Amino acid sequence: MSRKLPETINEKEIIEILKATKKKHHQIAFALGFYQAMRVSEVVNLKQEDVDYGQKIIRIKQAKGNKDRNIPIAPEVINGLRKHIPIKIKVRALQTAFKKKAQEVLKRNLHFHTLRHSGASHYLNVRKWNLRQVQVFLGHSKLDTTQIYTHVKPQDLINKMWEESNEN
């Protein structure tokens, strides 16, 4: 069975969205969705006691499948975590806020979960994390689930082909 590639945005696009977002709690929530690849429920349930600034770890408790996981804090979100957690917003309101902002800024119909897909793709394809690292980061029990993020853009293949050709 083939899977449809998840829709994603890149880091430049999330930065555009963050710059256009006035409400600070929305900014940190969107940043957590992308840079921490967190689900909307994980974002709204995050509390200060779940953040260990010394070890630079976020403890996500009772996520999907009642699983806990520890993830490293991205440098892009650490200051916002200190100031704006907990995020006092309901899941539906946060989903609506992101959908509106993505439509306004990118002219695209996106869902909050797009941020999780985008973050996973970013770490695999831009930051060059390996598949196992991203699997643990996302909390997937099966590597197959994580593999949907390994899509390769045609331009990447062209660049690789010509890079290798120029070495000879």
Buried (B, 14 or more C-beta within 10 A) or exposed (E): EEEEEBEBBBBEBBBBBBEEBEEEBBBBBBBBBBBBBBBBBBBBBBEEEBBEEEEEBBBBBEBEEEEEBBBEBBEBBEEBBEEBBBBEBEBEEBBEBBBEBBEEBBEEEBBBBBBBBBBBBBBBBEEEBEEEBBBBBBBBEEEEEBBBBEEEEEEEEEEEEEEEEEEE
